[in-house]
Amino acid sequence: MKIALIGGHGKVALRAAPELVNRGHQVTSFYRNPEHTGDVNATGATAVVLDIASASQQELADAFEGHDAVVFSAGAGGGSAERTYAVDRDAAIRTMDAAEQAGVKRYVMVSFATADEKYLVPEDDSFYPYMASKIAADRHLRESNLDWTILGPGRLTLEEPSGEIEVLDEPGENTDTSRGNVALTIVQALLNDSTIGRTINYRDGSTPLVEVFAS
């Protein structure tokens, strides 16, 4: 499988790329800063500099041409609300439309466990732009013609991956999820067509994620 990985220098993507490459997949990692090329190359992926915030739908479609799947693991990383909306909502939506335009049906979105209107914080909360952006992007993806999977990890940590998770019906106080486990869920989502059309919210747990994604 040839996979377009968006946000290629992110902490999740840097873990996901070698997992995919080691399984025999071809990965094209897209990232914004040319100074990160060495880090991205070290994952075994093909490194491509592309700023999704400024790229047009046509430019994105051209970049996705010939791929079998798109994985969105990018994010503005906080900062201004303007940039958050530009990356986490607007650019994310353009990548979905570009994937459709390029004929790439499979799309995996890394979202988060409480990306739902019922958990949305007040507009004056600093977390509002991110939540609103992800909710809007996820909604657009669900309404698209893509074969989509939405992954909803909890609070991200730098703990080593355990390969075990717990599916969350309702997030509780402890939603810690290692970025390494998120990387592994990307792999499993791509391997299992049974995840198409599903939103899977989870945290680190005690069930092998291979079992969770195969069911």
Phi and psi restraints in degrees (value plus and minus 20) as a CYANA .aco file:
   2 LYS   PHI    -125.0   -85.0
   2 LYS   PSI      99.9   139.9
   3 ILE   PHI    -138.7   -98.7
   3 ILE   PSI     109.8   149.8
   4 ALA   PHI    -113.2   -73.2
   4 ALA   PSI      96.3   136.3
   5 LEU   PHI    -128.6   -88.6
   5 LEU   PSI      91.0   131.0
   6 ILE   PHI    -113.3   -73.3
   6 ILE   PSI     112.5   152.5
   7 GLY   PHI      68.7   108.7
   7 GLY   PSI      19.8    59.8
   8 GLY   PHI     -82.0   -42.0
   8 GLY   PSI     -37.9     2.1
   9 HIS   PHI    -121.5   -81.5
   9 HIS   PSI     -13.2    26.8
  10 GLY   PHI     -91.9   -51.9
  10 GLY   PSI     141.4   181.4
  11 LYS   PHI     -84.4   -44.4
  11 LYS   PSI     -49.8    -9.8
  12 VAL   PHI     -97.1   -57.1
  12 VAL   PSI     -67.3   -27.3
  13 ALA   PHI     -82.6   -42.6
  13 ALA   PSI     -57.4   -17.4
  14 LEU   PHI     -84.7   -44.7
  14 LEU   PSI     -42.0    -2.0
  15 ARG   PHI    -110.2   -70.2
  15 ARG   PSI     -54.6   -14.6
  16 ALA   PHI     -92.4   -52.4
  16 ALA   PSI     -59.6   -19.6
  17 ALA   PHI     -76.7   -36.7
  17 ALA   PSI     -72.3   -32.3
  18 PRO   PHI     -85.2   -45.2
  18 PRO   PSI     -50.7   -10.7
  19 GLU   PHI     -82.1   -42.1
  19 GLU   PSI     -61.1   -21.1
  20 LEU   PHI     -92.2   -52.2
  20 LEU   PSI     -64.2   -24.2
  21 VAL   PHI     -81.2   -41.2
  21 VAL   PSI     -61.7   -21.7
  22 ASN   PHI     -86.2   -46.2
  22 ASN   PSI     -37.6     2.4
  23 ARG   PHI    -115.3   -75.3
  23 ARG   PSI     -11.2    28.8
  24 GLY   PHI      72.2   112.2
  24 GLY   PSI     -11.6    28.4
  25 HIS   PHI    -108.0   -68.0
  25 HIS   PSI     135.0   175.0
  26 GLN   PHI    -114.7   -74.7
  26 GLN   PSI     108.9   148.9
  27 VAL   PHI    -141.3  -101.3
  27 VAL   PSI     108.8   148.8
  28 THR   PHI    -126.8   -86.8
  28 THR   PSI      95.5   135.5
  29 SER   PHI    -119.6   -79.6
  29 SER   PSI     102.2   142.2
  30 PHE   PHI    -122.1   -82.1
  30 PHE   PSI     113.4   153.4
  31 TYR   PHI    -172.4  -132.4
  31 TYR   PSI     143.9   183.9
  32 ARG   PHI    -111.2   -71.2
  32 ARG   PSI     -59.9   -19.9
  33 ASN   PHI    -117.1   -77.1
  33 ASN   PSI      97.0   137.0
  34 PRO   PHI     -78.5   -38.5
  34 PRO   PSI     -43.6    -3.6
  35 GLU   PHI     -87.2   -47.2
  35 GLU   PSI     -33.4     6.6
  36 HIS   PHI    -114.2   -74.2
  36 HIS   PSI     -14.9    25.1
  37 THR   PHI     -78.0   -38.0
  37 THR   PSI     -62.3   -22.3
  38 GLY   PHI     -80.2   -40.2
  38 GLY   PSI     -63.8   -23.8
  39 ASP   PHI     -82.7   -42.7
  39 ASP   PSI     -61.5   -21.5
  40 VAL   PHI     -90.1   -50.1
  40 VAL   PSI     -62.8   -22.8
  41 ASN   PHI     -78.8   -38.8
  41 ASN   PSI     -54.6   -14.6
  42 ALA   PHI     -85.0   -45.0
  42 ALA   PSI     -37.9     2.1
  43 THR   PHI     -99.7   -59.7
  43 THR   PSI     -31.4     8.6
  44 GLY   PHI      72.6   112.6
  44 GLY   PSI     -22.4    17.6
  45 ALA   PHI    -103.5   -63.5
  45 ALA   PSI     142.0   182.0
  46 THR   PHI    -102.7   -62.7
  46 THR   PSI     100.8   140.8
  47 ALA   PHI    -108.0   -68.0
  47 ALA   PSI     107.4   147.4
  48 VAL   PHI    -153.6  -113.6
  48 VAL   PSI     100.6   140.6
  49 VAL   PHI     -98.1   -58.1
  49 VAL   PSI     102.1   142.1
  50 LEU   PHI    -176.8  -136.8
  50 LEU   PSI     100.5   140.5
  51 ASP   PHI    -109.8   -69.8
  51 ASP   PSI      84.0   124.0
  52 ILE   PHI     -87.8   -47.8
  52 ILE   PSI     -41.6    -1.6
  53 ALA   PHI     -89.4   -49.4
  53 ALA   PSI     -48.1    -8.1
  54 SER   PHI    -129.5   -89.5
  54 SER   PSI     -32.9     7.1
  55 ALA   PHI     -91.4   -51.4
  55 ALA   PSI     121.3   161.3
  56 SER   PHI    -100.0   -60.0
  56 SER   PSI     146.8   186.8
  57 GLN   PHI     -79.6   -39.6
  57 GLN   PSI     -59.6   -19.6
  58 GLN   PHI     -84.8   -44.8
  58 GLN   PSI     -62.3   -22.3
  59 GLU   PHI     -82.9   -42.9
  59 GLU   PSI     -59.2   -19.2
  60 LEU   PHI     -87.8   -47.8
  60 LEU   PSI     -62.2   -22.2
  61 ALA   PHI     -81.4   -41.4
  61 ALA   PSI     -60.8   -20.8
  62 ASP   PHI     -82.1   -42.1
  62 ASP   PSI     -59.4   -19.4
  63 ALA   PHI     -88.3   -48.3
  63 ALA   PSI     -52.7   -12.7
  64 PHE   PHI    -104.9   -64.9
  64 PHE   PSI     -32.5     7.5
  65 GLU   PHI     -73.9   -33.9
  65 GLU   PSI     111.9   151.9
  66 GLY   PHI      67.3   107.3
  66 GLY   PSI     -23.7    16.3
  67 HIS   PHI    -109.3   -69.3
  67 HIS   PSI     139.4   179.4
  68 ASP   PHI    -119.4   -79.4
  68 ASP   PSI     -40.3    -0.3
  69 ALA   PHI    -175.5  -135.5
  69 ALA   PSI     132.4   172.4
  70 VAL   PHI    -139.4   -99.4
  70 VAL   PSI     113.3   153.3
  71 VAL   PHI    -138.4   -98.4
  71 VAL   PSI     104.1   144.1
  72 PHE   PHI    -120.4   -80.4
  72 PHE   PSI      90.5   130.5
  73 SER   PHI    -151.3  -111.3
  73 SER   PSI      11.6    51.6
  74 ALA   PHI    -116.9   -76.9
  74 ALA   PSI     149.2   189.2
  75 GLY   PHI    -194.1  -154.1
  75 GLY   PSI     131.6   171.6
  76 ALA   PHI     -90.4   -50.4
  76 ALA   PSI     -43.1    -3.1
  77 GLY   PHI      54.0    94.0
  77 GLY   PSI      12.6    52.6
  78 GLY   PHI      64.5   104.5
  78 GLY   PSI    -179.7  -139.7
  79 GLY   PHI      67.2   107.2
  79 GLY   PSI    -161.0  -121.0
  80 SER   PHI     -93.5   -53.5
  80 SER   PSI     128.7   168.7
  81 ALA   PHI     -83.6   -43.6
  81 ALA   PSI     -56.2   -16.2
  82 GLU   PHI     -79.7   -39.7
  82 GLU   PSI     -66.1   -26.1
  83 ARG   PHI     -90.0   -50.0
  83 ARG   PSI     -55.7   -15.7
  84 THR   PHI     -79.6   -39.6
  84 THR   PSI     -67.7   -27.7
  85 TYR   PHI     -83.3   -43.3
  85 TYR   PSI     -58.1   -18.1
  86 ALA   PHI     -84.7   -44.7
  86 ALA   PSI     -57.8   -17.8
  87 VAL   PHI    -113.5   -73.5
  87 VAL   PSI     -76.2   -36.2
  88 ASP   PHI     -94.9   -54.9
  88 ASP   PSI     -41.4    -1.4
  89 ARG   PHI    -130.1   -90.1
  89 ARG   PSI     -86.1   -46.1
  90 ASP   PHI     -86.6   -46.6
  90 ASP   PSI     -68.2   -28.2
  91 ALA   PHI     -87.1   -47.1
  91 ALA   PSI     -58.7   -18.7
  92 ALA   PHI     -79.2   -39.2
  92 ALA   PSI     -65.3   -25.3
  93 ILE   PHI     -84.0   -44.0
  93 ILE   PSI     -60.0   -20.0
  94 ARG   PHI     -81.4   -41.4
  94 ARG   PSI     -57.4   -17.4
  95 THR   PHI     -85.7   -45.7
  95 THR   PSI     -53.9   -13.9
  96 MET   PHI     -86.8   -46.8
  96 MET   PSI     -67.1   -27.1
  97 ASP   PHI     -85.1   -45.1
  97 ASP   PSI     -55.5   -15.5
  98 ALA   PHI     -88.6   -48.6
  98 ALA   PSI     -57.9   -17.9
  99 ALA   PHI     -81.9   -41.9
  99 ALA   PSI     -64.8   -24.8
 100 GLU   PHI     -80.2   -40.2
 100 GLU   PSI     -64.5   -24.5
 101 GLN   PHI     -81.1   -41.1
 101 GLN   PSI     -57.2   -17.2
 102 ALA   PHI    -103.7   -63.7
 102 ALA   PSI     -23.9    16.1
 103 GLY   PHI      59.4    99.4
 103 GLY   PSI       2.0    42.0
 104 VAL   PHI    -116.0   -76.0
 104 VAL   PSI      88.1   128.1
 105 LYS   PHI    -100.7   -60.7
 105 LYS   PSI     -55.4   -15.4
 106 ARG   PHI    -105.0   -65.0
 106 ARG   PSI     111.8   151.8
 107 TYR   PHI    -165.6  -125.6
 107 TYR   PSI     105.3   145.3
 108 VAL   PHI    -136.7   -96.7
 108 VAL   PSI     104.0   144.0
 109 MET   PHI    -126.6   -86.6
 109 MET   PSI     107.7   147.7
 110 VAL   PHI    -110.4   -70.4
 110 VAL   PSI      87.1   127.1
 111 SER   PHI    -128.7   -88.7
 111 SER   PSI    -159.4  -119.4
 112 PHE   PHI    -172.5  -132.5
 112 PHE   PSI     142.4   182.4
 113 ALA   PHI     -83.4   -43.4
 113 ALA   PSI     -47.0    -7.0
 114 THR   PHI    -131.2   -91.2
 114 THR   PSI      11.1    51.1
 115 ALA   PHI     -99.5   -59.5
 115 ALA   PSI      54.1    94.1
 116 ASP   PHI    -171.9  -131.9
 116 ASP   PSI     122.8   162.8
 117 GLU   PHI     -74.1   -34.1
 117 GLU   PSI     -53.8   -13.8
 118 LYS   PHI     -89.8   -49.8
 118 LYS   PSI     -35.6     4.4
 119 TYR   PHI    -125.2   -85.2
 119 TYR   PSI     -19.5    20.5
 120 LEU   PHI     -83.0   -43.0
 120 LEU   PSI     108.0   148.0
 121 VAL   PHI     -97.3   -57.3
 121 VAL   PSI     144.4   184.4
 122 PRO   PHI     -80.7   -40.7
 122 PRO   PSI     136.3   176.3
 123 GLU   PHI     -82.9   -42.9
 123 GLU   PSI     -44.5    -4.5
 124 ASP   PHI    -105.8   -65.8
 124 ASP   PSI     -18.4    21.6
 125 ASP   PHI    -102.0   -62.0
 125 ASP   PSI     117.4   157.4
 126 SER   PHI     -83.7   -43.7
 126 SER   PSI     -39.5     0.5
 127 PHE   PHI    -105.9   -65.9
 127 PHE   PSI     -29.5    10.5
 128 TYR   PHI     -78.3   -38.3
 128 TYR   PSI     -67.9   -27.9
 129 PRO   PHI     -77.4   -37.4
 129 PRO   PSI     -59.8   -19.8
 130 TYR   PHI     -87.9   -47.9
 130 TYR   PSI     -67.7   -27.7
 131 MET   PHI     -81.5   -41.5
 131 MET   PSI     -66.8   -26.8
 132 ALA   PHI     -82.8   -42.8
 132 ALA   PSI     -57.8   -17.8
 133 SER   PHI     -85.4   -45.4
 133 SER   PSI     -66.6   -26.6
 134 LYS   PHI     -87.8   -47.8
 134 LYS   PSI     -58.6   -18.6
 135 ILE   PHI     -81.4   -41.4
 135 ILE   PSI     -63.8   -23.8
 136 ALA   PHI     -86.0   -46.0
 136 ALA   PSI     -62.3   -22.3
 137 ALA   PHI     -85.9   -45.9
 137 ALA   PSI     -63.5   -23.5
 138 ASP   PHI     -82.6   -42.6
 138 ASP   PSI     -59.6   -19.6
 139 ARG   PHI     -82.5   -42.5
 139 ARG   PSI     -63.7   -23.7
 140 HIS   PHI     -82.0   -42.0
 140 HIS   PSI     -60.0   -20.0
 141 LEU   PHI     -85.2   -45.2
 141 LEU   PSI     -63.6   -23.6
 142 ARG   PHI     -83.3   -43.3
 142 ARG   PSI     -49.4    -9.4
 143 GLU   PHI    -108.7   -68.7
 143 GLU   PSI     -23.2    16.8
 144 SER   PHI    -101.6   -61.6
 144 SER   PSI     156.6   196.6
 145 ASN   PHI    -116.2   -76.2
 145 ASN   PSI      -7.5    32.5
 146 LEU   PHI     -98.2   -58.2
 146 LEU   PSI     136.7   176.7
 147 ASP   PHI    -106.9   -66.9
 147 ASP   PSI      69.2   109.2
 148 TRP   PHI    -122.3   -82.3
 148 TRP   PSI     133.1   173.1
 149 THR   PHI    -155.2  -115.2
 149 THR   PSI     114.2   154.2
 150 ILE   PHI    -132.1   -92.1
 150 ILE   PSI     102.4   142.4
 151 LEU   PHI    -119.5   -79.5
 151 LEU   PSI     107.9   147.9
 152 GLY   PHI    -140.9  -100.9
 152 GLY   PSI      56.3    96.3
 153 PRO   PHI     -89.8   -49.8
 153 PRO   PSI     142.4   182.4
 154 GLY   PHI    -105.2   -65.2
 154 GLY   PSI    -167.3  -127.3
 155 ARG   PHI     -86.6   -46.6
 155 ARG   PSI     102.3   142.3
 156 LEU   PHI     -97.3   -57.3
 156 LEU   PSI     118.1   158.1
 157 THR   PHI    -146.6  -106.6
 157 THR   PSI     153.3   193.3
 158 LEU   PHI    -124.8   -84.8
 158 LEU   PSI      -2.4    37.6
 159 GLU   PHI     -83.4   -43.4
 159 GLU   PSI     135.1   175.1
 160 GLU   PHI     -85.5   -45.5
 160 GLU   PSI     125.4   165.4
 161 PRO   PHI     -87.8   -47.8
 161 PRO   PSI     117.5   157.5
 162 SER   PHI    -117.7   -77.7
 162 SER   PSI     -39.5     0.5
 163 GLY   PHI      55.7    95.7
 163 GLY   PSI      -9.7    30.3
 164 GLU   PHI    -150.0  -110.0
 164 GLU   PSI     116.9   156.9
 165 ILE   PHI    -157.7  -117.7
 165 ILE   PSI     154.2   194.2
 166 GLU   PHI    -152.8  -112.8
 166 GLU   PSI     105.9   145.9
 167 VAL   PHI     -91.5   -51.5
 167 VAL   PSI     115.8   155.8
 168 LEU   PHI    -123.8   -83.8
 168 LEU   PSI      95.9   135.9
 169 ASP   PHI     -99.0   -59.0
 169 ASP   PSI     -61.5   -21.5
 170 GLU   PHI    -157.7  -117.7
 170 GLU   PSI     101.7   141.7
 171 PRO   PHI     -80.5   -40.5
 171 PRO   PSI     117.3   157.3
 172 GLY   PHI    -126.2   -86.2
 172 GLY   PSI    -179.2  -139.2
 173 GLU   PHI     -90.3   -50.3
 173 GLU   PSI     -57.9   -17.9
 174 ASN   PHI    -122.5   -82.5
 174 ASN   PSI      86.4   126.4
 175 THR   PHI    -140.9  -100.9
 175 THR   PSI       1.1    41.1
 176 ASP   PHI     -73.9   -33.9
 176 ASP   PSI     111.7   151.7
 177 THR   PHI    -159.6  -119.6
 177 THR   PSI     103.1   143.1
 178 SER   PHI     -92.1   -52.1
 178 SER   PSI     123.0   163.0
 179 ARG   PHI     -81.7   -41.7
 179 ARG   PSI     -51.0   -11.0
 180 GLY   PHI     -83.0   -43.0
 180 GLY   PSI     -59.2   -19.2
 181 ASN   PHI     -87.2   -47.2
 181 ASN   PSI     -55.1   -15.1
 182 VAL   PHI     -82.2   -42.2
 182 VAL   PSI     -62.8   -22.8
 183 ALA   PHI     -78.1   -38.1
 183 ALA   PSI     -61.9   -21.9
 184 LEU   PHI     -88.4   -48.4
 184 LEU   PSI     -52.4   -12.4
 185 THR   PHI     -90.4   -50.4
 185 THR   PSI     -51.4   -11.4
 186 ILE   PHI     -79.9   -39.9
 186 ILE   PSI     -66.3   -26.3
 187 VAL   PHI     -79.1   -39.1
 187 VAL   PSI     -68.5   -28.5
 188 GLN   PHI     -86.9   -46.9
 188 GLN   PSI     -55.5   -15.5
 189 ALA   PHI     -82.1   -42.1
 189 ALA   PSI     -61.9   -21.9
 190 LEU   PHI     -89.5   -49.5
 190 LEU   PSI     -50.6   -10.6
 191 LEU   PHI     -99.6   -59.6
 191 LEU   PSI     -41.9    -1.9
 192 ASN   PHI    -137.3   -97.3
 192 ASN   PSI      88.0   128.0
 193 ASP   PHI     -86.0   -46.0
 193 ASP   PSI     -36.1     3.9
 194 SER   PHI     -86.1   -46.1
 194 SER   PSI     -33.4     6.6
 195 THR   PHI    -106.7   -66.7
 195 THR   PSI     -27.0    13.0
 196 ILE   PHI     -84.1   -44.1
 196 ILE   PSI     111.5   151.5
 197 GLY   PHI      59.4    99.4
 197 GLY   PSI      -4.1    35.9
 198 ARG   PHI    -138.6   -98.6
 198 ARG   PSI     124.1   164.1
 199 THR   PHI    -125.9   -85.9
 199 THR   PSI     101.6   141.6
 200 ILE   PHI    -137.5   -97.5
 200 ILE   PSI      85.5   125.5
 201 ASN   PHI    -114.8   -74.8
 201 ASN   PSI     117.3   157.3
 202 TYR   PHI    -178.9  -138.9
 202 TYR   PSI     149.1   189.1
 203 ARG   PHI    -162.1  -122.1
 203 ARG   PSI     153.8   193.8
 204 ASP   PHI     -79.2   -39.2
 204 ASP   PSI     118.7   158.7
 205 GLY   PHI    -174.0  -134.0
 205 GLY   PSI    -162.9  -122.9
 206 SER   PHI    -147.8  -107.8
 206 SER   PSI     -14.6    25.4
 207 THR   PHI    -122.9   -82.9
 207 THR   PSI     107.5   147.5
 208 PRO   PHI     -73.2   -33.2
 208 PRO   PSI     108.5   148.5
 209 LEU   PHI     -85.5   -45.5
 209 LEU   PSI     -43.2    -3.2
 210 VAL   PHI     -80.7   -40.7
 210 VAL   PSI     -59.6   -19.6
 211 GLU   PHI     -89.3   -49.3
 211 GLU   PSI     -61.0   -21.0
 212 VAL   PHI     -80.7   -40.7
 212 VAL   PSI     -62.9   -22.9
 213 PHE   PHI    -104.6   -64.6
 213 PHE   PSI     -35.9     4.1
 214 ALA   PHI    -105.4   -65.4
 214 ALA   PSI     -36.1     3.9
